Amino acid sequence: MTRTQGNNADVTSGRVPVEGFTLAFEEVPVLVDAFRRMVRELAYDVCEMAFTTYLCAREHGVPFTALPVFLVRGFHHGAIVRAAGGPVRHPKDLEGRRVGVNRGYTVTTGVWARAVLAREYGVDLDRVTWVPSGDEHVEAYRPPANVAPLGPGRSLKRALLDGDVDAAVGVGADGPDIVPLVPDPDEAGYAALRTGGLYPINHLVVVRDDLLAAHPSLATALTRAFTAAKEAYVRRLADGVVADPTDAMYARVMRETRADPLPYGVAANRPMIDELIENALRQRILTRAPAAESLFAAGS
């Protein structure tokens, strides 16, 4: 299961085969539903997965292993919003207040957004009460004491507008009543890339452990296919083929860095892998730091 997008479209369409294997792809309209089913039911053989969900699931013994195929990256300065007429004006204003998080506390966007608040604006994350609007994909996970769920059936956007939370992560700034907390967040993201190398990874690919054991060549074959599809996509971006805002973001990253905007493999991504692990520890999503190499399938 994976959502078809520019960097994997040649795999899902069959234009790039997975040597020795035949894959039947399923498109799930709400991608997070697939994450949940994979974590709780091992519903797919191969599945796109949010990175922090994977880290949390691994710590709790879910038997799948990642490939260093990082399908989605992005910037998260714009994920933090406030009510235009509310009391919060600056990131430090969040301390002592309630901040909503769309879905669960462990969602990867939430982890990176909190990391931005701490790293760039000095917010003490422990002085904020985090208010997730849903439950966690990993049922065994227990959040820290400063996490207080919103409760079933409530809209996080409505809670923000009503003042039940003072800001929120993962609620779109889609009108005059809800605005980004960080001014000009897109440019703030590119500035963080230029000055500190912050280029967050959101999604990777996981494979069931029983299949990896039964088919030793599977990890290599999948990684090669996804890499070939991505390389073709990057060549199209370099040629100016930009169809949507995601393409435009990757194209700009390529201009800013003069490098592949979607590098795969552990070595090329080690700084962001380590930073995400560190943030997951600081935010008490993980209790111990896994070795980065242990997170990825042999041969991938």
C-alpha positions, 0 to 999 in steps of 0.5 A, a space after each residue: 500500500 502506498 499513495 501514488 505520487 510523483 516519486 513512486 508513480 513509476 512503481 505503482 503503474 508498473 513502469 518500473 518493475 520490482 525484480 522477482 516480485 509482482 505487487 498489487 497496489 492499493 490506494 487508500 483514500 485516507 492514508 493514515 487509515 492504512 498506517 493504523 491498519 498496518 500497525 494494528 493488523 499487519 494488513 499489508 505486505 508492504 506499506 507506506 508509513 509515517 516515520 514516527 509511527 514506525 519508531 513507536 511501533 518498533 519499540 512496541 514490538 510490531 513485526 515490520 522493518 523499514 526500507 530507507 525509501 523516504 517517500 515524503 519530506 516537508 517543512 512544518 513551520 506552517 503546521 502550527 496555527 493560532 486563532 486570529 483573535 486569540 491570546 497567542 501571538 508568538 511561539 513562546 506564548 504557548 508555554 502554560 497553554 493548551 495546544 491541539 494536535 490533529 490526530 495523535 500525539 505521536 504523529 510525525 507532523 506534530 513531532 517535527 512541529 514541536 521540534 521547530 518550536 523548541 529548536 528555533 523559538 525556545 519553547 519549553 515543550 514540557 510547559 505546554 499541554 498537548 491536546 490530541 484530537 484522536 487516539 494513537 496508532 500504536 495502542 500500547 503507547 502511553 503519552 506523557 502527563 502533559 498530554 490531555 486528549 480532546 475527547 471523542 466527537 470534537 472538532 479541533 478546529 472548532 476547539 481552536 475557534 472556541 478558545 478551548 485550545 490556544 493553538 493547534 498543529 495540523 489544522 489548516 490556516 484556511 481562512 481569516 480566523 485561523 492563521 499561521 503562528 510563524 510568520 511567512 512559514 514557507 520561507 521560514 522552512 527554507 531558511 531553516 534548510 539553508 542555515 541548519 540543514 533542517 529537511 524533515 522526513 515524514 514517510 518511509 516504507 515498511 515490510 512485514 518481517 515474515 516476508 523479509 525472512 522468507 524472501 531475502 532479495 525482497 528488500 533489495 528489489 523494492 529499494 532498487 525499484 523505488 529508487 529508479 522511480 524517484 530518480 526518474 521523477 527528479 529528472 522530470 523536476 530538473 526539466 521543469 515538469 511541476 504539476 502541483 505544490 509538492 512538485 514545486 517544493 521539491 523543485 525549490 529544494 533542489 535549487 536551494 541545495 543543488 542536490 537530490 531533493 529526495 535522497 534515499 539510503 541511510 547515510 544520506 539521511 543520517 542527520 535527519 534520522 538522528 534528529 527525529 530519534 532525538 526529538 522522539 526521545 525528548 518528547 517521550 515518544 520513545 524510551 530509548 534510542 535505537 541504532 539508526 542502522 537497526 531500523 532498516 532491512 538488511 540489503 536495502 
